[in-house]
Amino acid sequence: ITVLMCLSISACNESYKDAYIYFELDSIPKTLDPQLVSTKDEITAVRCLFDGLLRYDSEGKCIPSAAKSYEKSDLTYTFIIKDDAAWKNGQKLIADDFVFALKRAIDPKIKAPFASLLGSIKNGKKILEGSLSPDSLGVYSVDEKTLKIQLEYDDPEILNTLTLPVTMPCNRAFFETCKGKYGLNIDSVLCNGSYYIRKWYNEDSFLLRLAKNLDFKGPFEANSMRVYFTCSDSVNSEAVSKLNSDLAYIGTEEYSKSKELELQLATEENTCYFLYVSKDLPKELRKALLKSV
């Protein structure tokens, strides 16, 4: 759903170049720290503000974004960062920004919600278990624009993982100036993505106003000039009534009512199926059933 909503924002047609998009959130984001975001609302905002090595295009294909190219040799991926990729403050985006972010994300002390997805990187599982230092993670900067990620074993999901916020870059120098408040207010967020924060208001009601980053050189240029993330007061009314905005998430129980109002709907379903094979069955039969699945 997050991917679809982000595509809705970033892949608009030409007529939306000067448009403002209003997005009603279910909950107020607690952080915009890419390594720590966990809710769909936080993730949606971070995808607008930050640009990772890879990203999915409008056709669902995983392509380079902050990276201009990558290649795989055995268990090692080599990424070349774009020459013109930069942070909003003008500093160049460099390989060390990804090294710092990944080592920070996998540090058990940070308690990053999606740190387990980094377990396939060399020494990743041992770091997560606490038996090795995060500095031993298999990520290296060869030079300013060359990043190597060495895996412990072949992971078919690693490219997808590298599109997620937990792997997005973090500027170490800026991070250290935040003194523990990184991602918590407008002054502690340094962006490298399609948008940057113009206003962050969180008193009687929540408003996060993003503006198009005119200096962004990546392939996912923002077409809308502004994106407004808002959240109604403490007790959210049913989601359908919030659709006075352009975009909002609604629950299954509100789907029928939305159709009655002739609202345009985009649906996605995430379902996990669990199969439990009784231990009363013979061992070989259990193995056969599981293998067939």
ROGU-689029 format. One record per residue (C-alpha): residue number from 1; residue in three letters; z, x, y. Coordinates in nm, 3 decimals. Example, Ala and Ser with C-alpha at 12.3 -4.5 7.8 and 13.67 -1.06 7.14 Angstrom:
2
> num, residu, up, east, north
> 1, ALA, 0.780, 1.230, -0.450
> 2, SER, 0.714, 1.367, -0.106
END
This chain:
293
> num, residu, up, east, north
> 1, ILE, 0.000, 0.000, 0.000
> 2, THR, 0.090, 0.283, 0.238
> 3, VAL, -0.250, 0.446, 0.182
> 4, LEU, -0.429, 0.117, 0.248
> 5, MET, -0.235, 0.049, 0.566
> 6, CYS, -0.301, 0.402, 0.695
> 7, LEU, -0.670, 0.361, 0.622
> 8, SER, -0.657, 0.036, 0.815
> 9, ILE, -0.533, 0.233, 1.114
> 10, SER, -0.748, 0.545, 1.084
> 11, ALA, -1.074, 0.410, 0.945
> 12, CYS, -1.153, 0.135, 1.197
> 13, ASN, -1.510, 0.088, 1.318
> 14, GLU, -1.638, 0.200, 1.655
> 15, SER, -1.527, -0.119, 1.835
> 16, TYR, -1.163, -0.024, 1.786
> 17, LYS, -1.176, 0.315, 1.960
> 18, ASP, -0.992, 0.184, 2.264
> 19, ALA, -0.780, -0.068, 2.076
> 20, TYR, -0.404, -0.086, 2.043
> 21, ILE, -0.273, -0.159, 1.693
> 22, TYR, 0.060, -0.341, 1.650
> 23, PHE, 0.243, -0.285, 1.322
> 24, GLU, 0.558, -0.486, 1.247
> 25, LEU, 0.792, -0.290, 1.018
> 26, ASP, 1.035, -0.430, 0.763
> 27, SER, 1.303, -0.176, 0.853
> 28, ILE, 1.381, 0.075, 1.123
> 29, PRO, 1.291, 0.431, 1.018
> 30, LYS, 1.599, 0.652, 0.983
> 31, THR, 1.397, 0.973, 1.005
> 32, LEU, 1.045, 1.098, 1.069
> 33, ASP, 1.113, 1.427, 0.890
> 34, PRO, 0.820, 1.446, 0.643
> 35, GLN, 1.032, 1.614, 0.377
> 36, LEU, 1.301, 1.342, 0.397
> 37, VAL, 1.115, 1.014, 0.450
> 38, SER, 1.159, 0.764, 0.167
> 39, THR, 1.072, 0.409, 0.279
> 40, LYS, 0.718, 0.274, 0.312
> 41, ASP, 0.774, 0.228, 0.687
> 42, GLU, 0.884, 0.590, 0.736
> 43, ILE, 0.595, 0.717, 0.523
> 44, THR, 0.339, 0.510, 0.715
> 45, ALA, 0.454, 0.650, 1.049
> 46, VAL, 0.465, 1.009, 0.921
> 47, ARG, 0.110, 0.986, 0.785
> 48, CYS, -0.006, 0.905, 1.139
> 49, LEU, 0.186, 1.196, 1.291
> 50, PHE, 0.132, 1.476, 1.040
> 51, ASP, -0.167, 1.621, 0.859
> 52, GLY, -0.128, 1.779, 0.515
> 53, LEU, -0.352, 2.011, 0.317
> 54, LEU, -0.532, 1.720, 0.151
> 55, ARG, -0.584, 1.351, 0.219
> 56, TYR, -0.763, 1.050, 0.071
> 57, ASP, -1.073, 0.932, 0.254
> 58, SER, -1.184, 0.569, 0.294
> 59, GLU, -1.352, 0.581, -0.048
> 60, GLY, -1.035, 0.700, -0.222
> 61, LYS, -1.155, 1.058, -0.269
> 62, CYS, -0.908, 1.343, -0.223
> 63, ILE, -1.057, 1.584, 0.031
> 64, PRO, -0.937, 1.879, 0.244
> 65, SER, -0.769, 1.782, 0.572
> 66, ALA, -0.561, 2.055, 0.738
> 67, ALA, -0.723, 2.284, 0.482
> 68, LYS, -1.095, 2.347, 0.521
> 69, SER, -1.138, 2.440, 0.154
> 70, TYR, -0.953, 2.518, -0.165
> 71, GLU, -1.020, 2.659, -0.510
> 72, LYS, -0.837, 2.683, -0.840
> 73, SER, -0.814, 2.989, -1.063
> 74, ASP, -0.611, 2.941, -1.380
> 75, LEU, -0.278, 2.805, -1.250
> 76, THR, -0.320, 2.917, -0.888
> 77, TYR, -0.460, 2.710, -0.602
> 78, THR, -0.582, 2.891, -0.291
> 79, PHE, -0.608, 2.691, 0.032
> 80, ILE, -0.779, 2.808, 0.351
> 81, ILE, -0.631, 2.649, 0.663
> 82, LYS, -0.874, 2.534, 0.932
> 83, ASP, -0.916, 2.783, 1.215
> 84, ASP, -0.871, 2.513, 1.482
> 85, ALA, -0.579, 2.332, 1.314
> 86, ALA, -0.285, 2.329, 1.555
> 87, TRP, 0.048, 2.174, 1.641
> 88, LYS, 0.073, 1.939, 1.939
> 89, ASN, 0.243, 2.214, 2.143
> 90, GLY, -0.067, 2.432, 2.105
> 91, GLN, 0.065, 2.670, 1.839
> 92, LYS, -0.173, 2.745, 1.553
> 93, LEU, -0.108, 2.577, 1.220
> 94, ILE, -0.057, 2.860, 0.973
> 95, ALA, 0.002, 2.904, 0.601
> 96, ASP, 0.370, 2.984, 0.660
> 97, ASP, 0.419, 2.630, 0.796
> 98, PHE, 0.341, 2.499, 0.446
> 99, VAL, 0.543, 2.770, 0.271
> 100, PHE, 0.848, 2.685, 0.481
> 101, ALA, 0.802, 2.310, 0.427
> 102, LEU, 0.764, 2.334, 0.049
> 103, LYS, 1.061, 2.568, 0.004
> 104, ARG, 1.269, 2.345, 0.226
> 105, ALA, 1.162, 2.031, 0.038
> 106, ILE, 1.259, 2.167, -0.303
> 107, ASP, 1.599, 2.297, -0.190
> 108, PRO, 1.860, 2.083, -0.372
> 109, LYS, 2.081, 2.099, -0.061
> 110, ILE, 1.818, 1.908, 0.139
> 111, LYS, 1.806, 1.621, -0.114
> 112, ALA, 1.443, 1.539, -0.042
> 113, PRO, 1.367, 1.202, -0.210
> 114, PHE, 1.039, 1.326, -0.362
> 115, ALA, 1.136, 1.685, -0.440
> 116, SER, 1.093, 1.627, -0.815
> 117, LEU, 0.716, 1.602, -0.760
> 118, LEU, 0.718, 1.976, -0.684
> 119, GLY, 0.861, 2.065, -1.025
> 120, SER, 0.526, 2.190, -1.158
> 121, ILE, 0.512, 2.471, -0.900
> 122, LYS, 0.628, 2.804, -1.042
> 123, ASN, 1.011, 2.813, -1.069
> 124, GLY, 1.023, 2.459, -0.930
> 125, LYS, 1.230, 2.303, -1.209
> 126, LYS, 1.483, 2.586, -1.211
> 127, ILE, 1.522, 2.556, -0.834
> 128, LEU, 1.578, 2.182, -0.863
> 129, GLU, 1.841, 2.250, -1.131
> 130, GLY, 2.013, 2.497, -0.899
> 131, SER, 1.964, 2.807, -1.115
> 132, LEU, 1.714, 2.977, -0.878
> 133, SER, 1.687, 3.011, -0.500
> 134, PRO, 1.423, 2.805, -0.314
> 135, ASP, 1.280, 3.138, -0.197
> 136, SER, 1.155, 3.197, -0.552
> 137, LEU, 0.918, 2.898, -0.536
> 138, GLY, 0.560, 2.995, -0.622
> 139, VAL, 0.409, 2.944, -0.276
> 140, TYR, 0.282, 3.240, -0.074
> 141, SER, 0.099, 3.308, 0.251
> 142, VAL, -0.159, 3.584, 0.201
> 143, ASP, -0.234, 3.580, 0.573
> 144, GLU, -0.211, 3.329, 0.859
> 145, LYS, -0.481, 3.105, 0.716
> 146, THR, -0.454, 3.162, 0.339
> 147, LEU, -0.199, 2.977, 0.125
> 148, LYS, -0.150, 3.023, -0.249
> 149, ILE, 0.034, 2.775, -0.472
> 150, GLN, 0.108, 2.900, -0.821
> 151, LEU, 0.190, 2.643, -1.088
> 152, GLU, 0.421, 2.677, -1.387
> 153, TYR, 0.188, 2.460, -1.594
> 154, ASP, -0.128, 2.260, -1.535
> 155, ASP, -0.037, 1.949, -1.337
> 156, PRO, -0.312, 1.684, -1.306
> 157, GLU, -0.114, 1.517, -1.023
> 158, ILE, -0.066, 1.824, -0.801
> 159, LEU, -0.358, 1.742, -0.568
> 160, ASN, -0.224, 1.390, -0.518
> 161, THR, 0.122, 1.538, -0.448
> 162, LEU, -0.032, 1.757, -0.177
> 163, THR, -0.140, 1.444, 0.012
> 164, LEU, 0.219, 1.317, 0.036
> 165, PRO, 0.458, 1.364, 0.332
> 166, VAL, 0.699, 1.580, 0.128
> 167, THR, 0.433, 1.855, 0.126
> 168, MET, 0.330, 1.827, 0.493
> 169, PRO, 0.386, 2.131, 0.717
> 170, CYS, 0.698, 2.219, 0.914
> 171, ASN, 0.698, 2.463, 1.207
> 172, ARG, 0.996, 2.689, 1.135
> 173, ALA, 1.052, 2.800, 1.495
> 174, PHE, 1.053, 2.442, 1.623
> 175, PHE, 1.266, 2.323, 1.330
> 176, GLU, 1.535, 2.578, 1.415
> 177, THR, 1.549, 2.467, 1.779
> 178, CYS, 1.635, 2.112, 1.663
> 179, LYS, 1.974, 2.229, 1.529
> 180, GLY, 2.005, 1.971, 1.254
> 181, LYS, 1.834, 1.683, 1.438
> 182, TYR, 1.478, 1.743, 1.314
> 183, GLY, 1.291, 1.414, 1.283
> 184, LEU, 1.566, 1.204, 1.441
> 185, ASN, 1.436, 1.152, 1.795
> 186, ILE, 1.130, 1.203, 2.012
> 187, ASP, 1.233, 1.556, 2.112
> 188, SER, 1.278, 1.669, 1.751
> 189, VAL, 0.934, 1.578, 1.615
> 190, LEU, 0.643, 1.823, 1.647
> 191, CYS, 0.320, 1.666, 1.519
> 192, ASN, -0.006, 1.811, 1.391
> 193, GLY, -0.180, 1.483, 1.301
> 194, SER, -0.403, 1.216, 1.450
> 195, TYR, -0.125, 1.075, 1.671
> 196, TYR, 0.183, 1.196, 1.857
> 197, ILE, 0.491, 1.009, 1.979
> 198, ARG, 0.481, 0.877, 2.335
> 199, LYS, 0.797, 0.666, 2.317
> 200, TRP, 1.081, 0.615, 2.071
> 201, TYR, 1.309, 0.329, 2.170
> 202, ASN, 1.590, 0.222, 1.942
> 203, GLU, 1.852, 0.015, 2.116
> 204, ASP, 1.831, -0.367, 2.124
> 205, SER, 1.509, -0.349, 1.924
> 206, PHE, 1.294, -0.075, 1.776
> 207, LEU, 0.970, 0.055, 1.925
> 208, LEU, 0.777, 0.363, 1.820
> 209, ARG, 0.471, 0.409, 2.038
> 210, LEU, 0.211, 0.656, 1.913
> 211, ALA, -0.083, 0.784, 2.117
> 212, LYS, -0.406, 0.935, 1.994
> 213, ASN, -0.389, 1.314, 1.969
> 214, LEU, -0.702, 1.415, 2.161
> 215, ASP, -0.654, 1.777, 2.051
> 216, PHE, -0.663, 1.691, 1.680
> 217, LYS, -0.956, 1.860, 1.504
> 218, GLY, -0.914, 1.725, 1.151
> 219, PRO, -1.152, 1.494, 0.961
> 220, PHE, -0.927, 1.189, 1.005
> 221, GLU, -0.958, 1.129, 1.377
> 222, ALA, -0.764, 0.828, 1.504
> 223, ASN, -0.994, 0.560, 1.639
> 224, SER, -0.723, 0.349, 1.801
> 225, MET, -0.584, 0.485, 2.126
> 226, ARG, -0.231, 0.354, 2.057
> 227, VAL, -0.029, 0.240, 1.759
> 228, TYR, 0.288, 0.039, 1.821
> 229, PHE, 0.543, 0.029, 1.540
> 230, THR, 0.802, -0.240, 1.606
> 231, CYS, 1.090, -0.394, 1.415
> 232, SER, 1.261, -0.722, 1.491
> 233, ASP, 1.638, -0.746, 1.535
> 234, SER, 1.892, -0.677, 1.264
> 235, VAL, 1.812, -0.975, 1.040
> 236, ASN, 1.435, -0.981, 0.990
> 237, SER, 1.274, -1.322, 0.996
> 238, GLU, 1.033, -1.398, 0.716
> 239, ALA, 0.740, -1.159, 0.728
> 240, VAL, 0.476, -1.425, 0.787
> 241, SER, 0.620, -1.505, 1.128
> 242, LYS, 0.597, -1.136, 1.219
> 243, LEU, 0.222, -1.140, 1.177
> 244, ASN, 0.175, -1.209, 1.545
> 245, SER, 0.130, -0.833, 1.520
> 246, ASP, -0.192, -0.687, 1.381
> 247, LEU, -0.036, -0.549, 1.062
> 248, ALA, 0.275, -0.618, 0.858
> 249, TYR, 0.399, -0.604, 0.502
> 250, ILE, 0.472, -0.933, 0.329
> 251, GLY, 0.643, -1.010, 0.000
> 252, THR, 0.498, -1.196, -0.296
> 253, GLU, 0.694, -1.511, -0.216
> 254, GLU, 0.528, -1.531, 0.127
> 255, TYR, 0.173, -1.482, -0.002
> 256, SER, 0.094, -1.854, -0.042
> 257, LYS, 0.218, -1.939, 0.304
> 258, SER, 0.002, -1.662, 0.447
> 259, LYS, -0.304, -1.809, 0.278
> 260, GLU, -0.229, -2.151, 0.423
> 261, LEU, -0.233, -1.992, 0.768
> 262, GLU, -0.571, -1.838, 0.682
> 263, LEU, -0.447, -1.486, 0.744
> 264, GLN, -0.649, -1.193, 0.619
> 265, LEU, -0.467, -1.036, 0.325
> 266, ALA, -0.501, -0.706, 0.142
> 267, THR, -0.313, -0.689, -0.186
> 268, GLU, -0.194, -0.409, -0.409
> 269, GLU, 0.031, -0.424, -0.711
> 270, ASN, 0.239, -0.138, -0.848
> 271, THR, 0.363, -0.217, -1.196
> 272, CYS, 0.553, -0.002, -1.444
> 273, TYR, 0.545, -0.098, -1.811
> 274, PHE, 0.812, 0.027, -2.051
> 275, LEU, 0.776, 0.031, -2.428
> 276, TYR, 1.084, 0.068, -2.644
> 277, VAL, 1.021, 0.130, -3.013
> 278, SER, 1.316, 0.029, -3.229
> 279, LYS, 1.491, 0.309, -3.414
> 280, ASP, 1.508, 0.077, -3.714
> 281, LEU, 1.141, 0.150, -3.779
> 282, PRO, 1.037, 0.457, -3.982
> 283, LYS, 1.002, 0.772, -3.774
> 284, GLU, 0.633, 0.823, -3.852
> 285, LEU, 0.555, 0.463, -3.757
> 286, ARG, 0.738, 0.505, -3.424
> 287, LYS, 0.537, 0.819, -3.352
> 288, ALA, 0.212, 0.643, -3.442
> 289, LEU, 0.287, 0.350, -3.211
> 290, LEU, 0.376, 0.577, -2.920
> 291, LYS, 0.065, 0.792, -2.969
> 292, SER, -0.156, 0.485, -2.979
> 293, VAL, -0.016, 0.376, -2.644
END
